[in-house]
Amino acid sequence: MTIKILEADSSSYAVLCGYSSTSNSSFGLVITRQRSVTNATLTSYVEQINSTYAGFENLTNVDQGLA
């Protein structure tokens, strides 16, 4: 598995992407310094990612994962 940090803001969030050759799949991940953030905040990060990086236009799943 390969993971790259695409963007990091030391005060709020980081954007990572990765690729697994064993399952031939890729993924994107937004991690935040805050334990819980609003959906509006997550959506704003996704919009910024979509406008900055090629190939992320399909990044639409906004999920805080398990609480």
N, C-alpha and C positions, 0 to 999 in steps of 0.2 A: 504494500500500500504506500502511496506517495501522498503527502499532504504539504500544501504550500500556504503560507500566509500572504494574502493578497493586499490586505490593508489593515492597519491597526491604529486606533486612536486610544492612547493610553488612559484617557479619562472615561471612555464609554463603551467601545465595542471593537471587535476584530472580525475580519472576514477571512475564512479559510476555504480552500477547495482541495479536493482529493480525488484519487483514482485508484481503483483496485484492479490489478491485472488478473487476479484469480477469478473474480466474478465479472470482469469486463464492464465495470460500472463506475460512474463518477458521482460526486456529490459536492454540495456547497453547504457551508455552515456559518452562521452568525453567532458569535458568543458575546455576551455583555458582562460588564462589571457588576451590574445590578442583578440581584437574585430574581427579581420579578420586574418586568417592564410591560408597558401597555401595548396592546396590539397596534395602536397608531404609531408608536415608536418603532416597533419591529417592521411595520409596513414602510416607514420612511427609510429605514436601512435597506430594505429590499429594493425600493425605488432607486436609491442611490447606486446600489450594486448593478441593477439592470441598466442604468444609464452610463456606467463607467466601464464595465467589462463586457467584452464580446462573448457571446455564448451563454450569458446568464439571463437572457430575455425570458426564459421559461421558468425562472425562479419565482414561484408563486406561493409555495407552502410556507405559511407563517405559523410556527408552533413553538410553544414554550416547553414542550416535552413534558415529562412527568414532574409533578409538583412534589 
